[in-house]
């Protein structure tokens, strides 16, 4: 025996759209931090989150994205003669995501902190 419930839409009050000014409208903001230097990346993350929590914003993160490891293997000999010896280089790229729910002018205040050299910050705003 299944019980079913019916929702009658006619008896629910109609919500009128409220006029919200664009500066107080709450946006979903995603901050993407990318760096090769983990301590600098973690420092910037903690400063951003601390600033957001001081403003009493909803914060998600930092979400640690898997590290990209870029490999380059090259011959040591410039002319190609001699023993086949190889150099192996790698670059590790670390990435963090932070999600905020806030008005856009507050994010400008939060992201105005000193950002460590070598840390790239990308801010994406969605409705």
C-alpha positions, 0 to 999 in steps of 0.5 A: 500500500502506497500513500500519496499526498496531493499538493494543491497549488491554489491555496499557497500564497503567491510570492511576489518578486522583491526588488533586490539591489544588485549590491546586496544580492548574494552571489556564489563566488568560487575562488581558485588558487593555483601555485607551485609553492604549497606553504604560500598557497596554504597561507593565502587560503587561510587568510582568505578564509579568516577574512571571510569568517570575520565578515560572517560569510558562508565558506566552503573549503579549501577543497584540495584538487589533486596535484598535477605533475608535469614531466619533461624527460630530455637527453643530457647530451646536446649533440646526440653522441655519447652515452644515452643519459637522461635528465628528468624534470617535473613541476607540481601544480597545486590547486585549492577551491574556496566557495563563498556566498556573499555580496560582490563588494565584500569579496573585493574587501576580502581579496584585497589581502597581500597575495604571496608571489607565485600564487594565482587567484581566479575569482568566478561569480555566479548568480 
